């Protein structure tokens, strides 16, 4: 489980073992790890102050381990530009938060790729709107033609009735 308020840090992890017993699927929890007391360090890095690890055997708690983190320092003396994400060229990257997918390229920044993605969505929407507008226009023309046809038909029927009298 992740926490969006803490930059999507993992706050709980569960492990399960699945077996078939008497033809039924049995799912037993084997491990539960909880991270508590998060503290924000530089660059929105959230780190827990405490970790509780519970081990289970056949759904019964067997071992509990607790770890407390003190005097934590993160990347002291290391510049941010030391770290770089190595994403191969032409890899499809999905941003689950923004719901966007883009193709990685060295020649474009992520921001420009996001702008291009938004632009392409706008183009798609404009095309969609123009198609709908065209269909509405065709529908209106067909309705007008049908009404003129009905009017003409009524006039012919009235003329035929007058001739028969």
Secondary structure, DSSP 8 states (H G I E B T S, - for coil): -EEGGGTTEE-EEEEEEEEEETTEEEEEEEEEEEEES-EEEGGGEEE-SEEEEEEEETTEEEEEEEEE--S---STT--GGG------TT-EEEETTTTEEEE--TTS-HHHHHHHHHHHHHHHHHHHHHHHHHHHHHHHHHHHHHHHHHHHHHHHHHHHHHHH-
